[in-house]
């Protein structure tokens, strides 16, 4: 029996694709696992590393992420949305990724002293050189990962990503404990990338690209240029706070802003990505099949705002106890930053995955244009507000985001026919759910305000009120997210009854 299973495990037949609903479940499980691993790690590192040390690493990883957009060259998105995928297209995508990645690794390695001199931080040189190692390894992970997303193989993807996350955070914490400072997360990133490569070679071996080739370089290159410009602008906007604040206000200010943005970023990069990753694959699939992607996009917006508005509203209202409990009193200046940025990101959720929609339906050039406009206005806002301090930066981003969301909604309507009425209909259930969730939280905050000597009581009271309000709101509004939870419970209940019988 053991030999038989061993033989089947080595079979060349890949796993069956998951259904769309199961893909969302697995993607959500991935993001919640990320939260469960990452958030405690951030808490520990906040006590092991100083704001200045975190600021140095934040600037280093910002440069790496910016160059990362060039390294990928849009090949991952190309593989997911391509109408027909023969052997030559994945080989071309992998070859282009490999050439660019290794060239950029060398460029970052030799340019690191100049970057360190610009920020007046000599140790930044070694941090950047350590992080450049990840470029040498990442082509395997990126192309294999995009093949898994295209075929909705989120079970395999979960194994690979979770293993990478656990190893990266464990190595980072151990090294920080032994006094490696800002070198700790850099070596942790290298260890995590090695784990990703190992996982792709083992669990994702059926989707690994074999061989090199440039047969479809024109098609891949045309898509890649447009997508890369948009990705660079997107990353530039995300990284602009670290660049601007690091240059104008110092590394301690970067660390403070990064910590205030940390909880918001966890939601944006993890929870919303659970829907976004599946949405891009599903939207591309619908477009390939000749069906409209508008309905699925609006449904994804309903789900994202249904999760995000209550969560971010709670973070804004209870910013002080959240920062104190999780990070300590040395980060008190991050409280107003968290409060304001939570509002800003909540507004941006209205058009969270517009790039995925436009790219999936073949409008990658339009997506790039809107990303460029969005990030240029964001950078301009940062440059103007930076001289007034961190709180001014966070506050100034709110009206800028309101204007940008309105412009993008108009742009989406022109490309897809999704009008304002359809948008409002998709957002109405989430608005009511947020109202029923956050009004009780605001009441708890007034009756039982948090203070330096009273943290756990107010936040537990607010959490209980939020949970009760969310349940009542879900029943009242029949929010699609609530209906999915109820349906999943009803689906599992007969299984438990049959098992007990």
Order of alpha helices (4+ residues) and beta strands (2+ residues): alpha-alpha-alpha-alpha-alpha-alpha-alpha-alpha-alpha-alpha-alpha-alpha-alpha-alpha-alpha-alpha-alpha-alpha-alpha-alpha
